[in-house]
Amino acid sequence: MSLPEPSEDKALIEIQAALDKTSVSTKRKVVEKFVLAALGSIPWVGGFISAAASIKVEQRNAEKDNLQTKWLEEHSKKMHQLMGALNEVASRLDNLGDTVDDRIQSEEYLGLVRSAFRTWERAETEDKRRYVANLVSNAAGTRLCSDDVVRLFIDWLNLYHEIHFAVMREIYTNPGSTRFEIWEGLYGAPTREDSADADLYKLLIRDLSTGGVIRQERETTADGRFLRRRPVRNRKLAGGTMESAFEDSKPYVLTELGKQFVHYTMNEVVQRVS
């Protein structure tokens, strides 16, 4: 892979393209603030641009094994991914119209952008990077929850792995699923109770339950208060085995906070600000 001339540096061209997203000066200013906030949150971006602009073509050809050249090649791929994400989000922000311009330029929103793109940089999969882009876009265009809650969602994106998100999606798609049904929807037939897969599955359910993302389904009063479960009389003595990791009688649902998280990160389109 050869790096371009400094004057034609791809990263600089892509950054300029993002800033030139629209010819309307006020909208350009909005997009510019968003892009600069995102770029400024990732430590290696400034070094990449400086290095790409300073290294000479002759040096690149003569020192193909040079550590700096290899570093530039690796980060050129990452810069391409980053600019693709920024262009996608900028396009969504543009589609939201002028009603969200004040929101996008606010320091509160730009702070969320900085935190979110630090998470984007640490993400190891394309799915998680897409969730970050969705969150940034939707946080600009909807008011379903406060910025404090959005910051919590960013923390969740840092904390949880793709297998946690798979469980969330399954419960969101099929609310009231038991642990058996969740596993069956994701992987098919259950595995042995003493297997590493069963241990991992119990850990996933415990992580999401204690984290306030999912809970067992409960009846509520008209004003939303949870009813106590009535004790079962004359229950037969339990067998000699412990409760299965794939228990099939207790339905699970997302908490209201969990629903908002899925709505912000995994749904491409959310309600616009009226």
C-alpha beads as a LAMMPS data file, in Angstrom:
LAMMPS data file: protein, C-alpha beads

274 atoms
273 bonds

1 atom types
1 bond types

-500.0 500.0 xlo xhi
-500.0 500.0 ylo yhi
-500.0 500.0 zlo zhi

Masses

1 110.0

Atoms # bond

1 1 1 0.000 0.000 0.000
2 1 1 1.487 3.375 -1.000
3 1 1 0.602 6.608 0.695
4 1 1 -0.565 9.600 -1.425
5 1 1 1.206 12.892 -1.986
6 1 1 0.848 15.293 0.975
7 1 1 -1.150 17.703 -1.164
8 1 1 -3.523 14.915 -2.072
9 1 1 -3.551 13.192 1.279
10 1 1 -6.695 11.076 1.401
11 1 1 -7.412 11.768 5.042
12 1 1 -7.270 15.523 4.552
13 1 1 -9.475 15.263 1.476
14 1 1 -12.055 13.193 3.390
15 1 1 -12.021 15.607 6.306
16 1 1 -12.582 18.520 3.936
17 1 1 -15.389 16.599 2.237
18 1 1 -17.093 16.141 5.590
19 1 1 -16.781 19.841 6.322
20 1 1 -18.111 20.690 2.850
21 1 1 -21.149 18.456 3.357
22 1 1 -23.440 21.324 2.450
23 1 1 -22.985 24.631 0.699
24 1 1 -25.205 26.424 3.209
25 1 1 -22.837 28.313 5.517
26 1 1 -24.862 27.833 8.702
27 1 1 -25.247 24.109 8.098
28 1 1 -21.565 23.781 7.269
29 1 1 -20.755 25.394 10.611
30 1 1 -22.955 22.845 12.380
31 1 1 -21.316 19.896 10.602
32 1 1 -17.860 21.365 11.138
33 1 1 -18.330 21.516 14.911
34 1 1 -19.505 17.919 14.993
35 1 1 -16.608 16.625 12.846
36 1 1 -13.959 18.555 14.772
37 1 1 -15.348 17.356 18.118
38 1 1 -15.185 13.745 16.931
39 1 1 -11.698 14.062 15.437
40 1 1 -10.382 15.870 18.495
41 1 1 -11.484 13.032 20.774
42 1 1 -9.199 10.449 19.119
43 1 1 -5.544 10.918 20.117
44 1 1 -3.822 9.478 17.027
45 1 1 -5.703 11.610 14.455
46 1 1 -3.535 14.702 14.893
47 1 1 -0.331 12.680 14.694
48 1 1 -1.556 10.875 11.599
49 1 1 -2.350 14.082 9.727
50 1 1 0.990 15.656 10.687
51 1 1 2.978 12.568 9.722
52 1 1 1.123 12.099 6.443
53 1 1 1.733 15.721 5.501
54 1 1 5.448 15.680 6.372
55 1 1 6.780 12.417 5.006
56 1 1 8.158 12.662 1.456
57 1 1 7.297 10.357 -1.404
58 1 1 10.965 9.456 -1.873
59 1 1 11.160 8.435 1.761
60 1 1 8.055 6.319 1.422
61 1 1 9.468 4.429 -1.542
62 1 1 12.942 4.035 -0.036
63 1 1 11.818 3.076 3.446
64 1 1 8.868 0.754 2.912
65 1 1 9.804 -1.177 6.053
66 1 1 10.203 1.989 8.095
67 1 1 8.125 1.866 11.296
68 1 1 6.638 5.300 10.586
69 1 1 5.497 4.180 7.138
70 1 1 3.901 1.034 8.543
71 1 1 2.187 3.105 11.241
72 1 1 0.809 5.439 8.587
73 1 1 -0.433 2.543 6.472
74 1 1 -2.245 0.962 9.418
75 1 1 -3.802 4.218 10.564
76 1 1 -4.758 5.149 7.010
77 1 1 -7.206 2.224 7.111
78 1 1 -8.558 3.396 10.465
79 1 1 -8.877 6.968 9.196
80 1 1 -10.884 5.718 6.226
81 1 1 -13.261 3.896 8.606
82 1 1 -13.534 6.950 10.838
83 1 1 -14.329 9.323 8.002
84 1 1 -16.917 6.883 6.684
85 1 1 -18.637 6.917 10.080
86 1 1 -18.460 10.722 10.321
87 1 1 -19.880 11.174 6.824
88 1 1 -22.728 8.792 7.634
89 1 1 -23.622 10.624 10.840
90 1 1 -23.255 14.043 9.153
91 1 1 -25.687 12.907 6.463
92 1 1 -28.224 11.842 9.101
93 1 1 -27.836 15.130 10.954
94 1 1 -28.426 16.996 7.707
95 1 1 -31.646 15.014 7.156
96 1 1 -32.948 16.057 10.574
97 1 1 -33.339 19.607 9.286
98 1 1 -32.577 22.982 10.811
99 1 1 -34.638 22.387 13.952
100 1 1 -31.747 20.493 15.575
101 1 1 -28.949 22.928 14.659
102 1 1 -28.861 24.515 18.114
103 1 1 -28.742 21.069 19.701
104 1 1 -25.871 19.886 17.477
105 1 1 -23.797 22.988 18.219
106 1 1 -24.384 22.858 21.975
107 1 1 -21.489 21.942 24.245
108 1 1 -23.693 19.295 25.897
109 1 1 -24.148 17.439 22.611
110 1 1 -20.527 17.910 21.507
111 1 1 -19.442 16.427 24.841
112 1 1 -21.508 13.338 24.022
113 1 1 -19.880 13.196 20.578
114 1 1 -16.397 13.246 22.108
115 1 1 -17.234 10.481 24.593
116 1 1 -18.976 8.388 21.940
117 1 1 -16.119 8.531 19.443
118 1 1 -13.603 7.576 22.103
119 1 1 -15.759 4.471 22.486
120 1 1 -15.861 4.122 18.673
121 1 1 -12.051 4.104 18.637
122 1 1 -11.885 1.316 21.244
123 1 1 -14.560 -0.816 19.541
124 1 1 -13.231 -4.024 18.027
125 1 1 -16.180 -4.861 15.773
126 1 1 -18.088 -3.078 13.048
127 1 1 -21.376 -3.767 14.861
128 1 1 -20.304 -1.833 17.958
129 1 1 -18.982 1.051 15.822
130 1 1 -22.360 1.165 14.093
131 1 1 -24.126 1.316 17.459
132 1 1 -21.981 4.318 18.403
133 1 1 -22.890 6.104 15.158
134 1 1 -26.574 5.348 15.752
135 1 1 -26.386 6.700 19.298
136 1 1 -24.736 9.957 18.204
137 1 1 -27.285 10.462 15.431
138 1 1 -30.299 9.635 17.549
139 1 1 -29.130 11.721 20.510
140 1 1 -29.329 14.748 18.213
141 1 1 -32.774 14.023 16.845
142 1 1 -34.832 12.708 19.752
143 1 1 -35.523 13.596 23.375
144 1 1 -36.641 10.247 24.724
145 1 1 -34.093 10.476 27.526
146 1 1 -31.700 12.975 29.078
147 1 1 -28.038 13.469 28.192
148 1 1 -27.127 11.827 31.507
149 1 1 -28.849 8.663 30.304
150 1 1 -27.117 8.915 26.912
151 1 1 -23.787 9.038 28.769
152 1 1 -24.860 5.877 30.597
153 1 1 -25.561 4.256 27.217
154 1 1 -22.039 5.173 26.087
155 1 1 -20.736 3.452 29.224
156 1 1 -22.804 0.376 28.328
157 1 1 -21.263 0.321 24.861
158 1 1 -17.859 0.260 26.550
159 1 1 -18.880 -2.352 29.119
160 1 1 -20.835 -4.933 27.153
161 1 1 -19.731 -7.224 24.351
162 1 1 -21.490 -8.310 21.181
163 1 1 -22.804 -11.443 22.879
164 1 1 -24.551 -9.225 25.457
165 1 1 -26.080 -7.207 22.619
166 1 1 -27.260 -10.407 20.928
167 1 1 -29.227 -11.320 24.067
168 1 1 -30.696 -7.792 24.211
169 1 1 -31.802 -7.992 20.569
170 1 1 -33.418 -11.394 21.091
171 1 1 -35.438 -10.172 24.093
172 1 1 -36.341 -6.934 22.301
173 1 1 -37.605 -8.935 19.312
174 1 1 -39.360 -11.565 21.450
175 1 1 -40.335 -9.991 24.791
176 1 1 -41.340 -12.512 27.430
177 1 1 -38.831 -15.135 26.275
178 1 1 -37.476 -17.551 28.838
179 1 1 -33.777 -18.314 29.141
180 1 1 -34.402 -21.512 27.172
181 1 1 -36.156 -19.597 24.388
182 1 1 -33.465 -16.888 24.280
183 1 1 -30.740 -19.512 23.907
184 1 1 -32.772 -21.442 21.350
185 1 1 -33.307 -18.274 19.304
186 1 1 -29.583 -17.529 19.303
187 1 1 -27.904 -20.933 19.144
188 1 1 -30.427 -23.743 18.784
189 1 1 -30.468 -26.765 21.112
190 1 1 -29.131 -26.158 24.651
191 1 1 -25.747 -27.509 25.644
192 1 1 -24.695 -29.409 28.785
193 1 1 -25.266 -27.675 32.110
194 1 1 -21.631 -28.204 33.139
195 1 1 -20.198 -26.739 29.907
196 1 1 -18.309 -23.490 29.461
197 1 1 -21.099 -22.291 27.127
198 1 1 -23.693 -22.723 29.883
199 1 1 -21.443 -20.902 32.354
200 1 1 -21.002 -18.043 29.892
201 1 1 -24.747 -17.850 29.252
202 1 1 -25.499 -17.599 32.979
203 1 1 -22.889 -14.835 33.200
204 1 1 -24.541 -12.910 30.343
205 1 1 -27.974 -13.084 31.973
206 1 1 -26.509 -12.079 35.341
207 1 1 -24.556 -9.149 33.824
208 1 1 -27.623 -7.770 32.061
209 1 1 -29.934 -8.356 35.041
210 1 1 -27.680 -6.693 37.626
211 1 1 -26.862 -3.944 35.115
212 1 1 -30.525 -2.942 34.852
213 1 1 -30.887 -3.902 31.184
214 1 1 -33.203 -6.917 31.490
215 1 1 -35.478 -8.289 34.221
216 1 1 -38.002 -11.035 34.781
217 1 1 -41.482 -10.094 33.637
218 1 1 -43.789 -8.925 36.444
219 1 1 -47.347 -7.749 36.746
220 1 1 -47.895 -4.096 37.661
221 1 1 -50.637 -1.950 39.109
222 1 1 -52.384 0.705 37.052
223 1 1 -49.847 3.276 38.232
224 1 1 -46.864 1.087 37.297
225 1 1 -45.961 -0.400 40.688
226 1 1 -44.693 -3.987 40.600
227 1 1 -46.840 -6.591 42.305
228 1 1 -45.308 -9.139 44.646
229 1 1 -45.339 -12.692 43.419
230 1 1 -47.823 -14.812 45.310
231 1 1 -46.220 -17.805 47.027
232 1 1 -47.241 -21.153 45.590
233 1 1 -48.853 -23.398 48.219
234 1 1 -48.289 -27.140 48.475
235 1 1 -45.446 -27.046 46.010
236 1 1 -43.913 -30.460 45.459
237 1 1 -40.405 -30.961 46.767
238 1 1 -37.780 -29.862 44.290
239 1 1 -35.627 -32.469 42.601
240 1 1 -31.992 -33.052 43.388
241 1 1 -30.633 -30.756 40.651
242 1 1 -30.068 -27.016 40.613
243 1 1 -32.020 -24.626 38.396
244 1 1 -30.994 -24.958 34.768
245 1 1 -29.114 -22.237 32.913
246 1 1 -31.818 -22.793 30.284
247 1 1 -34.794 -22.521 32.661
248 1 1 -38.071 -22.385 30.717
249 1 1 -40.741 -20.937 33.039
250 1 1 -39.601 -17.377 33.874
251 1 1 -40.101 -14.851 31.058
252 1 1 -37.611 -12.005 30.584
253 1 1 -38.167 -8.518 29.197
254 1 1 -36.042 -5.439 28.708
255 1 1 -36.284 -2.810 31.408
256 1 1 -37.565 0.571 30.220
257 1 1 -33.960 1.772 30.275
258 1 1 -32.947 -1.273 28.259
259 1 1 -35.642 -0.501 25.670
260 1 1 -34.335 3.045 25.320
261 1 1 -30.795 1.746 24.884
262 1 1 -31.865 -0.595 22.083
263 1 1 -33.929 2.207 20.538
264 1 1 -30.971 4.603 20.525
265 1 1 -28.262 2.184 19.413
266 1 1 -29.842 -0.593 17.362
267 1 1 -32.693 1.159 15.535
268 1 1 -31.649 3.204 12.521
269 1 1 -34.595 5.592 12.571
270 1 1 -36.019 7.322 15.636
271 1 1 -38.689 9.906 16.243
272 1 1 -37.645 13.385 15.175
273 1 1 -37.775 16.359 17.453
274 1 1 -41.093 18.046 16.914

Bonds

1 1 1 2
2 1 2 3
3 1 3 4
4 1 4 5
5 1 5 6
6 1 6 7
7 1 7 8
8 1 8 9
9 1 9 10
10 1 10 11
11 1 11 12
12 1 12 13
13 1 13 14
14 1 14 15
15 1 15 16
16 1 16 17
17 1 17 18
18 1 18 19
19 1 19 20
20 1 20 21
21 1 21 22
22 1 22 23
23 1 23 24
24 1 24 25
25 1 25 26
26 1 26 27
27 1 27 28
28 1 28 29
29 1 29 30
30 1 30 31
31 1 31 32
32 1 32 33
33 1 33 34
34 1 34 35
35 1 35 36
36 1 36 37
37 1 37 38
38 1 38 39
39 1 39 40
40 1 40 41
41 1 41 42
42 1 42 43
43 1 43 44
44 1 44 45
45 1 45 46
46 1 46 47
47 1 47 48
48 1 48 49
49 1 49 50
50 1 50 51
51 1 51 52
52 1 52 53
53 1 53 54
54 1 54 55
55 1 55 56
56 1 56 57
57 1 57 58
58 1 58 59
59 1 59 60
60 1 60 61
61 1 61 62
62 1 62 63
63 1 63 64
64 1 64 65
65 1 65 66
66 1 66 67
67 1 67 68
68 1 68 69
69 1 69 70
70 1 70 71
71 1 71 72
72 1 72 73
73 1 73 74
74 1 74 75
75 1 75 76
76 1 76 77
77 1 77 78
78 1 78 79
79 1 79 80
80 1 80 81
81 1 81 82
82 1 82 83
83 1 83 84
84 1 84 85
85 1 85 86
86 1 86 87
87 1 87 88
88 1 88 89
89 1 89 90
90 1 90 91
91 1 91 92
92 1 92 93
93 1 93 94
94 1 94 95
95 1 95 96
96 1 96 97
97 1 97 98
98 1 98 99
99 1 99 100
100 1 100 101
101 1 101 102
102 1 102 103
103 1 103 104
104 1 104 105
105 1 105 106
106 1 106 107
107 1 107 108
108 1 108 109
109 1 109 110
110 1 110 111
111 1 111 112
112 1 112 113
113 1 113 114
114 1 114 115
115 1 115 116
116 1 116 117
117 1 117 118
118 1 118 119
119 1 119 120
120 1 120 121
121 1 121 122
122 1 122 123
123 1 123 124
124 1 124 125
125 1 125 126
126 1 126 127
127 1 127 128
128 1 128 129
129 1 129 130
130 1 130 131
131 1 131 132
132 1 132 133
133 1 133 134
134 1 134 135
135 1 135 136
136 1 136 137
137 1 137 138
138 1 138 139
139 1 139 140
140 1 140 141
141 1 141 142
142 1 142 143
143 1 143 144
144 1 144 145
145 1 145 146
146 1 146 147
147 1 147 148
148 1 148 149
149 1 149 150
150 1 150 151
151 1 151 152
152 1 152 153
153 1 153 154
154 1 154 155
155 1 155 156
156 1 156 157
157 1 157 158
158 1 158 159
159 1 159 160
160 1 160 161
161 1 161 162
162 1 162 163
163 1 163 164
164 1 164 165
165 1 165 166
166 1 166 167
167 1 167 168
168 1 168 169
169 1 169 170
170 1 170 171
171 1 171 172
172 1 172 173
173 1 173 174
174 1 174 175
175 1 175 176
176 1 176 177
177 1 177 178
178 1 178 179
179 1 179 180
180 1 180 181
181 1 181 182
182 1 182 183
183 1 183 184
184 1 184 185
185 1 185 186
186 1 186 187
187 1 187 188
188 1 188 189
189 1 189 190
190 1 190 191
191 1 191 192
192 1 192 193
193 1 193 194
194 1 194 195
195 1 195 196
196 1 196 197
197 1 197 198
198 1 198 199
199 1 199 200
200 1 200 201
201 1 201 202
202 1 202 203
203 1 203 204
204 1 204 205
205 1 205 206
206 1 206 207
207 1 207 208
208 1 208 209
209 1 209 210
210 1 210 211
211 1 211 212
212 1 212 213
213 1 213 214
214 1 214 215
215 1 215 216
216 1 216 217
217 1 217 218
218 1 218 219
219 1 219 220
220 1 220 221
221 1 221 222
222 1 222 223
223 1 223 224
224 1 224 225
225 1 225 226
226 1 226 227
227 1 227 228
228 1 228 229
229 1 229 230
230 1 230 231
231 1 231 232
232 1 232 233
233 1 233 234
234 1 234 235
235 1 235 236
236 1 236 237
237 1 237 238
238 1 238 239
239 1 239 240
240 1 240 241
241 1 241 242
242 1 242 243
243 1 243 244
244 1 244 245
245 1 245 246
246 1 246 247
247 1 247 248
248 1 248 249
249 1 249 250
250 1 250 251
251 1 251 252
252 1 252 253
253 1 253 254
254 1 254 255
255 1 255 256
256 1 256 257
257 1 257 258
258 1 258 259
259 1 259 260
260 1 260 261
261 1 261 262
262 1 262 263
263 1 263 264
264 1 264 265
265 1 265 266
266 1 266 267
267 1 267 268
268 1 268 269
269 1 269 270
270 1 270 271
271 1 271 272
272 1 272 273
273 1 273 274
